[in-house]
Amino acid sequence: MNQTTFKLKPVASVCLHLMLALPLMHTQAQAADAPAAKTATAAKTESGMDTSVAPGDDFNRYANGGWEKTAVIPDHKVAVGIFDVLVEESDAKVLKLIEQATKADAGSAARKIGDFYTSYLNTDVINQRGLAPLQGEMQSIADLKDKTALASYLGKHLRADVDPINATNVFTENLFGLWVSQGFHDHTKYMPYLLQGGLGLPDREYYLSASPKMVELRKNYLAHIAATLKLANVPDPEQAARRVFDLETLIAKGHANREATSDVLKADNTWTLADFNKKARGLDWAAYFKAAGLDGQSKFIIWHPGAMKASSALVANTPLANWQDYLRFHAINTRSTVLPQAFFDQRFKFYSALSGAKAPQPRWKYAVTATNNALGEEVGKLYVAENFSPESKTRINGMVNNLLVAFGERVQALKWMTPATKQEALAKIKSTYVGVGYPDKWRDYSGLSVDANDAFGNRERSQEFEYRRALAKFSQPVDVTEWCMNPQLVNAVNMPLQNAINFPAAYLQSPNFDLNASDASNYGALGATIGHEISHSFDNSGAMFDAKGELRNWWSKADLAHFQASSKALVAQFNQYKAFPDLSVNGAQTLGENIADLAGLMAAYDAYRASMKQKGQAITKEDEQEFFLAYARSWRGKMRDETLRTAIITNEHAPGQFRVLTVRNLDAWYDAFAVQPGQKLYLAPKDRVKVW
């Protein structure tokens, strides 16, 4: 994963819907002004460093402190850094392509892109239409006569808008969210996964925490609900807002927390259609599934059974009028970018308090994001044709192969792992599908209708189109080569159910990768990302899937115990990192990403040295320093405090400044920078965590 949502199993991820955008694997980013250095001597003269501090005391500050001192976050942004620079570059290139598409032949695939963009950009038309596009939705809510009708409404509005594994996106304002992917226990068939949803705030903690900051946010959110309903001419908006907020609070109480959501074993719950009426009473499931087009499915995987039970009971126990207020608010709140400016402004006014943004982004940014979301691979075709060379694809494929070999050699060398478990791990590496730059085959958008004068309708039709595409998978064979990211997205992802890895073209740019850069620089930056995504197949969640992508324990009892003990040491290490006096990184919540960072960096280091050996090039101390500096710069970023807090509470990724400190666990880093006992980051050899 993205971006209007937080991602990163992908490289990084969070979820503030409209307002926030953190990277997939890189929750922060790489250095904007830090081109790959040829030597460590050159790297040390790069202005982004702060050599007044010893690398053994604060390696992030040593590598990035100079840049951090002068970096300014523009009012319309929540963070800056290398990731941000790459996003800006990608958006600028996409904007140019889309503007050209507005002049393409009518009826062409390119013109569909241009028309979709034009509709979002034309705020005059949106403002002139006022509330008219919303009236049908509001009337359908007013017409609900009983709880069966409510169930049908909820089912009709189910969308394929979550992805708990690939994009680590578990946020939806609909009561439940749908994900369609291969089954946990049958890699040959697609299964429907249902997740908790229904909140307007990012996570249950925002409703339940006693923190003064959360209390204040709740007051502001209540005011936002009232203001939004008032703009839509809903009677008694303050009282309606209270009913909406109270209902959401009850929904939140039934939700699983982020740590539990990240535990794939807790998500392994298969229900039949008959089970819903026994295990989640209160909702008319027959009406719900018929309206959702899922009545033909015999089995479902329930990611959050507790939330399913609690929310279903709320349907039965909460007055219909309260649900109608709730549905009205979310019908408006989710469509703010295609409603008159007052709605957009109101949403920004509140959600900026969560992100810290001082001003909205330019309108064209929202239009580009919407177009990418609706017609992503159609735009991607145009993007890669101009921005990703065959030479880059070939070189990066070579790096990927080297990393796979390096990781396999690390597995072979493990003294604690039994031969049987090793063979399972090696089989998984061997069968991994890797996509570099763009998918092998492109999606067909011919069935999506687009009108250059109808932003509201385009949004509705594109979401419906994506939902129908997801449902159509049930009659198709599983495609392990399908991408879940667009080529123009700055991100990377591991998809454990497919045993596949994707590296979108937009991520494969300088300073992450440069055809003219040294191996030390390319492997320290992009190589660590490649290693990260490979390692996700062997993190605390990925290690539960076998070579076919099925959820199966392929470990011996002793091997699994050793793996889990090493993981606990990494949890403890990250628990020590404080972003604020009152808020630390959650080592358990971020464990999967931290394992992937650690194992990925180790594999990247091995692959870098192997590459230099293959070329017959001697490795100097300066080369070693350059490798680690490239890694540290790849996390260079600066984030608003509000966004940082949200990320720590809701995201599976630790903030970038702490991910830099992964180097503490590599012996080679100590040698490269002469790190000594007594320095703040020093770990005794026995305390350096090694998982893989």
N, C-alpha and C positions, 0 to 999 in steps of 0.2 A: 501494500500500500501505500498515499495520498496518499490542488487538493482542498476540499472543503471539510474533510474529516481528518482526524489524526490517524496516522497509520504507523507502520513500521514493523513488521515481521518481514514485512517490508522492513526498511531500515529503521523506521521510527513511527510512532502513532499516538494520537490523542483524539478527543472528539468534541470540538466545540462547533460542530455543524458549519455555520457560515463564517464564524469569526476567526477560527484558528487554523493554522496549517503547519504542522510539524512533519518532518520527514519520517520515512519508514524505518529504516534501520538507523539513520542518523537523526536523532531527535533534534539535534542542532545541526550545525553544518560545518562545511569546510571553508577555508579562508578565501574570501572574495579576492583579496589582493595578493594572494600568495601563489604565484606560478611555481610549478615544480622546479626545485633547485637541482643543479647538476652536481654540486658538491656540498658537503656540510659547511665548508667555509663560506660558500656563497649563501647558504641557508642562514647562517648566523648573522649575516649582515642584513638579512631581510627585516624590514622595520616592524614586522608583526611580532617579533620576539621580545622578551624582557630578560636579558642576560644578567640583570642585577640579582636575580634569584637563582639559587642552585637547582638544577634539574631534579636532584634527589629530594628537595624540599617541596617543590610545587611544579611538576612537569608541565601542567597545563599553562600556568602563568609563564614559565620559561619559554614555551613554544608560542603562546598566543597572547601573552599579557600586554605587549606593546600595542597590538591591534585593539584589544579590549579597552584600553585606556582612551582611545580616540574614536572608537566606533559609536555612531549615533543611530538610534532606532527611529526611523521616520514616523510621523504621527499615525500613518495609515497601516503601520506594520506592528507585529507583536514580537518579532525577532529579526536579527540580521546575522549574516555569516556566509560561509561558502555555499551551504544549501540554498540560502536565499538568493545568492548570486546566480546559481544554476537555474533556479526557478524563474528568475527575471529573464535570463537569457532564453530559456525555453518558451516562456510566455510571449516574448518579443518576436521570436521566430514564428510561433503559431499565429500570432496576431497578423503578421505579414501574409502568411499563407491564407488565413481566413478572409482578409480584406481582398485578396486576389480572387478568392472563391465567390465573393459577392458579385463578381463580374462574369462568372462562368455561365455557360449555356443553361437556359431554363430547363429544369427537369433532370439535369445531370447530378451525379453524386456530389460533385464539388459545390454546386449551387445550393444543394440542401444544407451543406455546412454554412455557407454564406447567409442563407435565409434564416437559419436558426440563430446565428449570431446577431444579425440585423434586428430580429424581433426583440432580443434582450436589450439591445442598445437604444432602441427607440422608446425612450421614456415618455415622450410626448403622447404617443399612442396609448401607452399603459396608463398614464394619468387621465387621459380623456375618457377611457373606458371605465374608469372608476371601479366601483364594486360590482359592476355588471357581470364580469366573468365568474365571480364568486357566488352569485345568487343561486345557481343550480345546486351547488354543494350545501349552502346554508338551508335551502328549502328541503333538501333530502334529510337533513338533520332534524329540522322542525317537524317533518312528517313521520318521524319514528313514533310508533304507537305502543310498542311493547318491547320486552327484552329479546324476543325472537327477531324482531326487526333490527334491534341494536346489534345482535350477533351477526346478522347479515351485513349490516353496514361495516362492522369491524372486519369481517372477512373480505368484503369487496375492496377494502382499502389496504389489505395486507400487501406488502411490497418486498421484493428481493433486495433489501437495502442494508443487510448486515453480512459480515464475513468474519466469524470469530477466530479463524486460524490464519488465513493468508494475509488479510489486511488488519487483523486484530481490531476490527470495527464492530462494536456491539451496541451502537447507539441508534435508536430509532424512536421517533415521536409516536409512531403507531403502537398500539397496545402490545403487539408481538412483531417480531421480524422474522423473515424467511431467508434461509440460505439453502441453495441446492448444490450438492456435491456428492461425490461417491460415498458409499456407506462406510461406516467405521469397520464393519466386518465383512463387507463384500465389495471388493474394488471394481467389480464388473457392472455395478448398477448405481444409478443416481438415487439419492435419498433426500427427502425434505427435512431440514433442520429448523426447529422453532426456538427462538430466543426471547428473553424478556425485553420489554420496551415500555413506551408510554410516558416518558418523562420529558420535561422541557429543559431541566437542568442536566448537566453532564453525567451525574452519577448519584446513587442513593445517599452518599455521604453529604451531599449538598442539602439534603432535606433533614438528615438525622444528626449531623455533627453539632455539638454544643459550642464550637469555636465561635468567638465573637465575629470573625470575618464571615463565617457561614450564616450566622444569624442576620447580619446586615444584608448579605446577598439575598436571603429569603425575603426580607422586607422589600427589597428592590424588585425581586421577581414578581411578587404579588402585585406591586404597582404596575409592572410591565403588562401583566395579564389584564388588569383593569383598563389600562390605557389602550391596549390593542382591541379589546372588546368594545370600548367606547368609540374608537375610530370606525368600527364596523356597525355602529348603531345598535348594538345589543342592549336591550333594556336593563337597567340597574346593573351596570358593569362592575361596580365595586362588590356587590353581593355575589354576582356570578363568578367574579375572580376568586373570591374566598372559597367558593364551592370547588372550583377547578383546582386551586392550590391544595385544599384539604384532600381531595381525591388523589392527586399526584403523591402527596405525602404517604397515604395509605398504600399506594402502588409501590413506592420506594421501600417501605417497610418489608414488603414481600420479596424484594430483589436480592439476589446473591451479590456479594461484594466483588471487587475486581480480582482479588487473589483467587477466590473460588472460581470465578469465570475463566481464569487462565489455566485451571486444572482440567485438562482434557478428560481425565478419568471420571471426574464428577459430571461430565457432559454426556457420558456414555449411557444414555437411558432410552431404550427403544419402547415406544408405545404403539399399540394397535389403535384403530379407530374406537374400539369398544373401551379401551383404557381411559380415554379422556373423560367419559361420563362417570367413571369410578374414581379417578385420581385427581380430577380437576373439575369438580362439580360447580355449577352455577351458570356457565355459559352454554347456550344451545349450540353444541359443537356441530351437529348435523347442518344447521343453517349456516354456521360460520364456514365450514369447509366447502359447502356447496357454492357459496358466494365467492370463496377464494379460488375455486377451480381445483381444489385438492381432494374432492370427495372420491376420486378414483384411486387415491393412495391408501394402501393397507397398513403401512407402518411409517412412523415418524421418529426422528431422534430429537429428544427434548433436552436442550442444553441447560435449561434452568427449570427443573421440575417444581421447585418450591415456588418460584415466581408464577409459574403457570397455574398452580393450585390457588395461590393467593389472589391473583388478578381475576381468575374466573369467579371466585367467591365474591369479589367486589362487584362484578357484573350483576350478580343476584341480589346483593345486600345494599347496593347504593341506588337511590331513586333515579329513575330514568331522566328526570329533568337535570340532575347533576351531571349525568353522562352527556347530555346534550350541550350543556355549557362547556364541558371539557372538549367535546368534539369540535365545537365552534372555534374555540381558541386555537386548537392545534391545526385546524383547517386553514386558519389565517396565518399562524406563526410559521408554518412550513412553506408558505407561498409568498413570503414578504418580498422577494426579489422580482416578482412578476405582478405585484399590486402597486397602487399609487405610492408616490414617494413618502408620504406620511407613515405608511406601514414599514417601509424600509428603514426610515429614520428611527422609528420607535424600537424596532428590533435591534438596530445597531446601538442605540442608547443604552439598552440593558446589557446585551451580550458583550459590549466593549468593557464592561466592568469585570467580566470574567477573563478577558484576554489582555486588557490594558491598552488596547489600541485607542488612539486619540482622535482618529478620523477614519472614515471608510476608505476603502481602496477606490481607485478610479473605476467608473462604471464598466469600462471595457474589460477590466479584470474579471468582474463577475460574469460578463458575457462570454469570455473565453472559457472560464471554468465550467459554465453551464453547457457550452458547446462540446467541450472535452468529455463531460459526463454523459451527454446524450449520443454523441457520434464519435466516440473516442478513437476507434481504430480507423475510421474513415479519415479523420484528421491525421492519425498516425501514418497512414500511407504517404500523405503529402510531406509530413515532417521527415521521415527517414530518407525519402528520395533526395532531399536537399541537405540533410544534416548528419548523415551517418555513412561513412565510407566503407567499402568492402575491405579496405586495408585495416581499418579499425576493428571490424568484425573478426577478421582472421587473427589479428594479434590478440584480441581479448579472448577468443576461443582457445588460443594457445595458453594464455594465463589460466583460464579455467581448468584446462587439462592438467597443467602443472599443479594447481591447487588440489585437484582431486587425487592426484598421485601422492602429493605430500600428506594429505589427510590419511590416505590409505596406509602410507608408511608409518604414520604415527600410530594408527590402530595396530598394525603388525608388531610394532615395538613395545606395546603395552605389556608390562610384566605381570600386571594384576588380572588381566582378562584371560579367560579360558579360551581354548581354540574354537569351541563351538560358537561362543558368542562372537568371537572375532569374525568367523565366517559369515554370520548374519550381517554384521556391520559392513564387511567388505562387499557383500552382495548388494547392499543398499547403495553404497557408493557407485558400484559398477552400473547399476540400473537407473541412476539419476538422469532425468531429462533436463538439459540446460538450454534455455532460450536466450540468445544474445541479440539485443537491439530491437527486435520486432518478432511477432509470431510467424509461424510457418504458413498459416493460412489466415485470411482476414475475415472478419464478421461481415454479414450482409445486412445492410440497413434499408434495403429497398422497401420493406414493409412499413417504414416509419413515415408518416405524413407530417410535413413541415410547412408552416405558413409564415412568411416574413412579417406579417402584421399581427401575429397572435402569440405573444410570448407565453401567456397563461396556458393556452391550449397546447403549445409545443411542449411545455413542461409536463403537462398531464399525459400527453400522448407518448412522450419519451419514457416516462416511468412505467406506463402501462406496457409499452413495447418491451422494455427490459424484463418486466415481470413475466410476460408471455414467453419470452426467450428462455427464461429460467424454467418455466413449467414444461416447455417443449423438450427439455433434456430427459425427462422421464421416459420418453419413447426412443431415446438415442443411446448408442454405446458410449461408454466413458471415453473422453478424449483427454489424455494426460498432457497433451501439448497445448491445451487451451490456456491463454494468458488471462490473468486477472488485473493486469495493469496496462495502461496505454503506453506506447513507445515514447511519447512526449512528456511522460511523467518522470520527475526526478526522484527515483526510488529504486528499490530492488526487493525481491521477495523469494521466500522459500514456501512451497506449497506441499506440506507433508502427505496429504491424502493422494496427491498425484506423484509424489516423490520427484518433484520438479522444482527448478529454480529459474527465475526470470530476471534479466538485467535490461531494463528499458534504455533506449538509445540516449535519452536526455540525461541520464545519470552518468553515461560513459563519456564525459567531456572533461576537459581540463578545468580545475586541477586534479580531479579524480583520476583522469587518464589522459596521457598525451603521447602521441606516436613518437615525439622527439625527446621525451623525458627519459631519465635513467631508470634502470630496473628498480633501484632502491626507492625512488619516488613512486613509480607506478605500483609496485607491490605493497609499499607502505600505506598507500591510500586505497586504490581500487582493489588491490590484492587482498587487503584486510576485509573489504566488503564482500568480495567473492568468498573468502574463507568464512566470513560471518554467515552467509546464506547457506553454504554447504554444512556448516556446523549446526544450523537450526535443525537439520535432520537428526541431530544427536544431542539436542538440549533436553531439558527435563520433560518437555512435551513431545518433541520430535522423536526422541529415543523410544517412545512407546509405539511407534509405527514401524512396520517392516518394509521390506523392499518393494512390496506391492502397494504400499500405502494403507495397509489395514492395521487397525489398532490391535496389537498382539504383543504379549510379553515374550520377547525372544532372548531375554537375559537369563543367565544362571542366577540363582539366589545370591551367591557370594559376589558376583560381578555387579549386580544391581545395588547391593548394599554398599559396595565401594564407591560406585558412581554417586549414590545419594549422599554419602558422607562427604565426598569432595564438593558436591553441590552446596551442602550446608556451610562449608567453610567459605564459599563465595557469597552466600547469603549474609553471613556474619560480616564479611569484609565490606559489603555495600551498605549494610545497616549503619556503619560508622560515619557515612558521609552525610553531612548536614548542609542543606541548601539554605535553611533559615534556622534561627535559634529554636523555633518551635516545630520544625518540620524536617525530617530526615528522609533519605531514600529508603524505600521498602525493598530490602534485598530479596524477599520471597516473591513479591509482585513482579520484580524485574529480572528474576533468575534466568528465564529462558534467553533473554537478550544478552545478559551478562555472560552466560556460558558461550553463546555464539560469538561474542566479542573476543573472549579469551581464547577459545579453540581456534577461531578464525585468524586471529593475529599470529598465533603460534604456527599455524599451517602456512600463512602468508610469508612468515619469516623463513621457514624451511624452503618454500618454493622459490623465494627470492635468491637464497644462497645456491640452490640447485641450478637456477637459471644462469647465474654468474659463472658457476663451474662449467656448465655446458658450453658457455662462450669462451672459456679459458681465461676469464678475467679475475684478477686478484681482488679480494675484498679488503678495503682499508677501514680503519676506525671511522673515518669520515663517512664512508658509505653506510656503516652501521648506524651512525647518528642520523644520517639523512633518512633512512628507513623509518626510524621511530619518530622523527620530526614530521615526516609526511603523514604518518598516522595521527599524530596529535593535531596537526593542522586540519586534517579531514573532519575534526569535530569543532573547529573554530566557530564560535557563535556567541551571540549575546541576546538574551531574552528578557522580556518584561517580567517583573516579579509576579504579576497576576497570572500570566501565562505559565510561568515556572511552577507556581503552586498548583495550578490545574493539571499540569503534566505529571507532577509527582503523585498527585492523588488518583488520577484516572489512567495513567499510561503505563504500559509494560516496559517502557524504556527509561533508563536512568538519564538524567540530563547529561549533555555532551561533556561538560567539564569533568564529570566523574568517570565517564567512559574512557577518557584519555588515560586515567590512572590504571587501566588494565595492564599497562606496561610493567607495573610493580611485580607482576607474577612471572616475568620472563627473565631468566638469568642473563641473556644477552644485553638487555637494557642496562643492567648494573655495570657490565663490562664497558659498554659503549660510553657511558657518562660518568664512570668512576663513582658510582653511588656507594656511600659508606654508612656503616652503622652509626646511629645517632641522627641521621637525616630523617625528616618527617615521613617520607614515603618508603623508607627502607623496611624490608621484610627479611627476616632470617630465611635462609634457604628452605628450612622445614616448614615455614609458614607461607611459602609461595604456592598459590593454588594451581593445581594441574588436574584438569578434568579429563582431557583427551591428550 
